[in-house]
Amino acid sequence: MAKLIALLVLALFLGVAAAKEALPAADNPVLEARMLRIAAELRCLVCQNQTLADSQAGLAVDLRDQLREMLRRGDSEQQVIDYMTARYGDFVLYRPPLKGATLLLWFGPALLLLGGLAALFAVLRRRSRMPPELFEADETDATDEPPGPSATR
């Protein structure tokens, strides 16, 4: 048992010793801040529910490197976003533009909510106009009633 513990401690020690220091992503912190600002506006194409800045997928890492390179070349933030949109479509944008192809994306949730509220209103209105005879009466059984003050006398 002591050999097993010693082996585990040795493996842990070697793992810590072999761990490398994380390299800075960019030598220029201003460039890195610009890249992160752009990456926060773009969707990870693998994860789809994370921004490019948040994702650790291999493609996201490659795209962040590409963003850095484009910014180093002197491209503006809008040029970088236009390039990504031209290459991957409006899907890559977390806030796609309002145009014919994205109308359902922008207004679909509100239309579904309004449709659900209209259906609820119609059902409740129809039920309120129904005669009381169509509803089942509440049946109470004498044995189901809890004993009251009169039952103890």
GINORVEN-V343319 format. One record per pair of residues at least 4 apart in sequence whose ideal C-beta (glycine too) atoms are under 6 Angstrom apart, sorted by the first residue. I is the first residue (numbers start at 1). J is the second residue. Records with the same first field share a line. If there is no record, write none. Layout:
BEGIN
I: J + J
END
This chain:
BEGIN
25: 32
26: 31 + 32 + 68
31: 71
34: 71
35: 67 + 68 + 71
36: 53
38: 67 + 77 + 80
39: 52 + 53 + 64
40: 51 + 53
41: 94
42: 52 + 84 + 92
43: 92 + 94
44: 50 + 52 + 55 + 57 + 60
45: 59
46: 57 + 59
47: 55 + 57
50: 54 + 55
52: 60 + 63
55: 60
67: 80
70: 75 + 80
75: 79 + 80
84: 88 + 92
88: 92
90: 96
96: 102
98: 106
102: 106
103: 107
104: 108
107: 111
130: 134
147: 151
END
